[in-house]
Amino acid sequence: MRVIVLAHGLLGAGGGSVGKNLIRALGAVGSGHQFLITVPDQPAFRQIVNDSDRLELLCEPRADEFGSFRLIRRWLWERKVLRKAVTAAGADIILGLSDRGYSAAPCPQAIYLHRPHMFYPEAVWRDFVPLITRMTIRYHCQNLRRIIKHEKPLLIAQTDAAREHIVDTFGGDRVVVSPNSLSAESIKGTASEMPEALAEFADKRRFFCLTRYYAHKNLEVFLDLFSRHREQLADAAVFVTLNRQKGGAGPFLDRIRRAGLEKSIVNLGEIPQQELASYFGHMDGMILPTLLESFSGTYGEAMSFGVPILTSDRDFARSICDSAAQYFDPLDPGSICAAIRRVIDEPGRSEELVHAGRARLGVISKSWDDIAADLLVELEAFLREGA
């Protein structure tokens, strides 16, 4: 097959990680296939394309081409530069990795849906998404419905839970699951001595919240948690990993300081993947009060490092973790406090979660090469069936 892979829209942390791992794996296992790739203006993506004889750079938007009015400028780039390149490429199939699909495609296409806002009901995420973003999501959903109606693409979900929501939202029976996996770099290494940033908190029970700042991660609930339950959680601290300059992280960190909670909610800053083992090795749990996900690699990382998971009682979390998590209501600080106290006060529960996590990892974990190989089989079957 001659496959165009549209990856230039993968600018977020989760999407970027999936894109790099999947493209690298396609280059490794795609014998007999040729892949023409569009990538973001990032050296890591270009290096992956350059490292494989099977991968070829089709075109890429330069960051300075977008600047102000980024969405409009990208829309214009896609219609002028990208459409000409796609038409000239003569591909057998287009694989879109950034949710939106390709209108009036010159060949069959498959669309990888990983942004949960696209397929969870708007009522789930409306309250924490700005109006302009809501309007953009609605536009992309409407466009995707048009593509599905007229072009009948293959839709790709990351989990069974995501597949159910995609079918409910967009209909159709051409929806397959292509699971996500972990980056090899994130699970390398073993715990060494306690990182210096944690030394001051050696006498506390430590809970790791490994994420960038996004509204749907619901990090503000930690403010209510420690404000209302300061005495109950006097022996505990949550460690976040935020870059003050990105998104809403700065205002959130300022609120922690104004509330006098810097010893309860501690910002470690961004942590390089190669250092994760040292931090996970000195944590009593990984806590994630998220309200919306398609897949989170943080669950798998916690399982891999043998750290108990505490997370939201939502279908996306249960689809990944199953019984390997202590669940709580992410909107109820009392429920979160109870979950933390149970892991602290019941050593047997903590051990049970670690054991279940390792067992669960064996079920959900696949190599990226296997994921890419299985995806190619799905694409070939889709073409044989007449797309």
HELIX and SHEET records of a PDB file:
HELIX    1   1 ALA A   13  VAL A   29  1                                  17    
HELIX    2   2 PRO A   43  ASN A   50  1                                   8    
HELIX    3   3 ALA A   63  PHE A   66  1                                   4    
HELIX    4   4 ARG A   70  TRP A   77  1                                   8    
HELIX    5   5 GLU A   78  LEU A   82  3                                   5    
HELIX    6   6 ARG A   83  ALA A   89  1                                   7    
HELIX    7   7 PRO A  116  MET A  118  5                                   3    
HELIX    8   8 GLU A  122  TRP A  125  1                                   4    
HELIX    9   9 ARG A  126  PHE A  128  5                                   3    
HELIX   10  10 LEU A  131  GLU A  151  1                                  21    
HELIX   11  11 ASP A  160  PHE A  170  1                                  11    
HELIX   12  12 ALA A  184  ILE A  187  5                                   4    
HELIX   13  13 GLU A  196  ALA A  199  1                                   4    
HELIX   14  14 ALA A  215  LYS A  217  5                                   3    
HELIX   15  15 VAL A  221  ARG A  228  1                                   8    
HELIX   16  16 ALA A  249  ARG A  258  1                                  10    
HELIX   17  17 GLN A  273  GLU A  275  5                                   3    
HELIX   18  18 LEU A  276  PHE A  280  1                                   5    
HELIX   19  19 GLY A  297  SER A  304  1                                   8    
HELIX   20  20 ASP A  315  CYS A  321  1                                   7    
HELIX   21  21 PRO A  333  ASP A  345  1                                  13    
HELIX   22  22 PRO A  347  ILE A  364  1                                  18    
HELIX   23  23 TRP A  368  ARG A  384  1                                  17    
SHEET    1   A 7 LEU A  55  CYS A  59  0                                        
SHEET    2   A 7 GLN A  34  THR A  38  1                                        
SHEET    3   A 7 ARG A   2  LEU A   6  1                                        
SHEET    4   A 7 ILE A  93  GLY A  96  1                                        
SHEET    5   A 7 GLN A 109  TYR A 112  1                                        
SHEET    6   A 7 LEU A 154  ALA A 157  1                                        
SHEET    7   A 7 VAL A 175  VAL A 177  1                                        
SHEET    1   B 6 ILE A 265  ASN A 267  0                                        
SHEET    2   B 6 ALA A 236  VAL A 240  1                                        
SHEET    3   B 6 ARG A 205  CYS A 209  1                                        
SHEET    4   B 6 GLY A 285  LEU A 288  1                                        
SHEET    5   B 6 ILE A 309  SER A 312  1                                        
SHEET    6   B 6 GLN A 326  PHE A 328  1                                        
END                                                                             
